[in-house]
């Protein structure tokens, strides 16, 4: 039987870099402030993982503020190293996930509702309201939950058009059209 999770720490906290000055500033992260003052025109996650907040290293926790303008989506994705607990703090969201038996679970969430996305399963969130924005807080049981965004992972990672056309039982022109819609224009 194989089991994986963040390892138990053997010290109170880890520093990165190892010669960092340890004071209250090390344990403070101000990177979420903009999520409370600026609202984006497209879906935006503002993350606090150990990449952004090194004090989280070895603590098995992280979070993100997720901002959904009217009609926006957090496309299907998964977190290979953590479950996600989502709390809606404004607006409403349609959410769902698919389990390993290909069963779909979905719900419409209101302010104050929590929803659990099990570890590693494909899930999404959608603000179906055409006029109002929504905001949610996502928490994770890992300092680095990882995100595998299905549209970009499948269509912009270099898998050949022919392989994707065969996998999706379509033709190369359809794959190229999807790919073009996901690839940002070159500047």
PECORMO-V160707 format. One record per pair of residues at least 24 apart in sequence whose ideal C-beta (glycine too) atoms are under 8 Angstrom apart, sorted by the first residue. I is the first residue (numbers start at 1). J is the second residue. Records with the same first field share a line. If there is no record, write none. Layout:
I=J + J
This chain:
4=81
5=60 + 141 + 142
6=58 + 60 + 81 + 141 + 142 + 143
7=58
9=58 + 59
11=58
13=55 + 57 + 58 + 59
14=57 + 58
15=54
16=50 + 54 + 57
20=54
26=54 + 55
27=55
29=53 + 55
32=65
35=65 + 67 + 135
36=65
39=67 + 69 + 133
40=67 + 69
41=69
42=69 + 72
43=67 + 68 + 69 + 72 + 73 + 74
45=74 + 138
49=140 + 143 + 144 + 145
50=143 + 144
51=144
56=143
57=143
58=143
59=143
60=141 + 142 + 143
61=139 + 140 + 141 + 142 + 143
62=139 + 140 + 142 + 143 + 144 + 145
63=137 + 138 + 139 + 140
64=137 + 138 + 140
65=135 + 136 + 137 + 138
66=125 + 135 + 136 + 137 + 138
67=133 + 134 + 135
68=93 + 125 + 126 + 127 + 133 + 134 + 135 + 136
69=127 + 133
70=127 + 129 + 130 + 131 + 132 + 133
71=127 + 128 + 129 + 130
72=126 + 127
73=124 + 125 + 126 + 127
74=124 + 125 + 126
75=124 + 149 + 150 + 151
76=122 + 123 + 124 + 149 + 150 + 151
77=122 + 123 + 124 + 147 + 148 + 149 + 150
78=120 + 121 + 122 + 123 + 147 + 148 + 150
79=117 + 119 + 120 + 140 + 142 + 145 + 146 + 147 + 148
80=119 + 120 + 145 + 146 + 148
81=119 + 142 + 144 + 145 + 146
82=119 + 140 + 141 + 142 + 145 + 146
83=116 + 117 + 118 + 119 + 140 + 141
84=116 + 117 + 123 + 138 + 139 + 140 + 145
85=114 + 115 + 116 + 117 + 138 + 139 + 140
86=114 + 115 + 116 + 117 + 125 + 136 + 137 + 138
87=112 + 113 + 114 + 136 + 137 + 138 + 139
88=112 + 113 + 134 + 135 + 136
89=135 + 136 + 137
90=133 + 134 + 135
91=127 + 129 + 132 + 133 + 134 + 135
92=127 + 128 + 129 + 134
93=125 + 126 + 127 + 134 + 136
94=125 + 126 + 127 + 128
95=123 + 124 + 125 + 126
96=123 + 124
97=121 + 122 + 123 + 124
98=122 + 123
122=150
151=182
152=182
155=179 + 182
156=182 + 183
